[in-house]
Amino acid sequence: MKSTGIVRKVDELGRIVLPIELRRTLDINEKDSLEIFVDGSQIILKKYEPACIFCDNAKDVITFKGRNVCPDCLRTLSNLL
């Protein structure tokens, strides 16, 4: 893991501000969702990208009946019918 040297305080509502330099570097924009992971005593933030429920592919995912499915899995499913 690489240190950025950036330190931020948590405000009274539990919020932190991600510096603009980090947001630009990681392509995080206003209204983007972040996924939160815990690894021991570490909190890891990752830009949320919905993935296919079958293969975990995050490219060109569509939502079908509330589930994320990639085009390849969708083709495979339609061939089963």
Legacy VTK file of the C-alpha trace (Angstrom):
# vtk DataFile Version 3.0
C-alpha trace
ASCII
DATASET POLYDATA
POINTS 81 float
0.000 0.000 0.000
1.326 3.423 -0.963
1.171 6.376 1.465
0.016 9.719 0.073
1.169 11.715 3.087
-2.290 13.296 3.311
-3.974 13.433 6.728
-7.601 14.482 7.275
-9.667 14.795 10.453
-13.095 13.241 10.870
-15.716 15.933 11.515
-18.497 15.756 14.123
-20.770 13.949 11.643
-18.137 11.308 10.857
-17.208 12.753 7.462
-13.833 13.195 5.822
-12.940 15.186 2.722
-11.072 13.450 -0.088
-8.609 15.948 -1.570
-9.267 17.031 -5.156
-5.877 15.687 -6.269
-6.849 12.171 -5.144
-10.313 12.419 -6.684
-8.845 13.515 -10.013
-6.171 10.805 -9.961
-8.703 8.077 -9.122
-11.482 9.503 -11.365
-13.882 9.982 -8.458
-16.548 12.584 -9.214
-19.402 14.149 -7.271
-22.233 11.647 -6.710
-19.949 8.645 -7.413
-20.431 5.766 -5.001
-17.569 4.392 -2.935
-17.452 0.858 -1.609
-16.152 0.467 1.962
-14.023 -2.505 3.012
-12.449 -3.354 6.373
-9.183 -5.286 6.557
-8.163 -5.691 10.177
-7.831 -2.143 11.494
-7.742 -0.582 8.007
-10.631 1.056 6.170
-10.355 0.778 2.394
-12.407 2.957 0.036
-12.874 1.830 -3.562
-14.831 3.456 -6.359
-17.938 1.320 -6.720
-18.341 -0.404 -10.057
-21.290 -2.753 -10.315
-20.197 -6.200 -11.485
-21.942 -9.164 -13.065
-23.495 -11.484 -10.477
-22.217 -14.516 -12.391
-18.639 -13.711 -13.467
-17.688 -10.475 -11.622
-16.998 -8.663 -14.917
-17.610 -4.918 -14.503
-17.554 -3.974 -18.207
-20.812 -2.990 -19.960
-22.945 -4.346 -17.109
-26.712 -3.910 -17.407
-29.315 -4.214 -14.684
-31.988 -6.836 -15.276
-34.715 -7.195 -12.655
-32.460 -5.602 -10.046
-29.439 -7.799 -10.842
-26.247 -6.820 -12.676
-25.459 -9.008 -15.701
-22.712 -8.638 -18.317
-23.436 -9.160 -22.048
-21.501 -12.466 -22.186
-23.491 -14.023 -19.344
-26.711 -12.610 -20.785
-25.951 -14.363 -24.108
-25.155 -17.596 -22.287
-28.433 -17.398 -20.379
-30.461 -16.673 -23.495
-28.871 -19.712 -25.226
-30.159 -21.920 -22.406
-33.748 -21.027 -23.220
LINES 1 82
81 0 1 2 3 4 5 6 7 8 9 10 11 12 13 14 15 16 17 18 19 20 21 22 23 24 25 26 27 28 29 30 31 32 33 34 35 36 37 38 39 40 41 42 43 44 45 46 47 48 49 50 51 52 53 54 55 56 57 58 59 60 61 62 63 64 65 66 67 68 69 70 71 72 73 74 75 76 77 78 79 80
